[in-house]
């Protein structure tokens, strides 16, 4: 591995300089719920291990193995929630809002591990779908609490059933003991 101050090949250093200095090369500002499914993933375009590819050190990395499994689980999760146009982050937000009265947007962002701006986009999408509403908070009239609408409660109930079916289907590859061990090990890493 190159040390600090090691020479960077000219072509690489030029592209690094131009990508840092050019505003047009920066990522576009996110203006929608960008946590929506990736079309390549939706189409089943992910293959966790192609036979003719040398994966090198990747095959020995825990994080890479977890990511491959996560993509496979995510594909089925997205298919399970497709009838309601609910993404995994939307589902998580609905569950958290339903279980935590007076939940504020900043708390939702913190719990989900996303930026406040991302939580705004997420809640805006759920409001547009008429699943969530903002209400003045009881203890602080300047703040707003998030609540499920009647449609949100119905949608969450149906989506939860689909997610539980998805989870059971995915877990069939493991024994009950293996499932318990996997959850315990993942909890230690989280």
Beta strands, then each sheet from edge to edge (+ up, - down):
strand 1: 103-104
strand 2: 132-136
strand 3: 144-148
sheet 1: 1+ 3- 2+
end
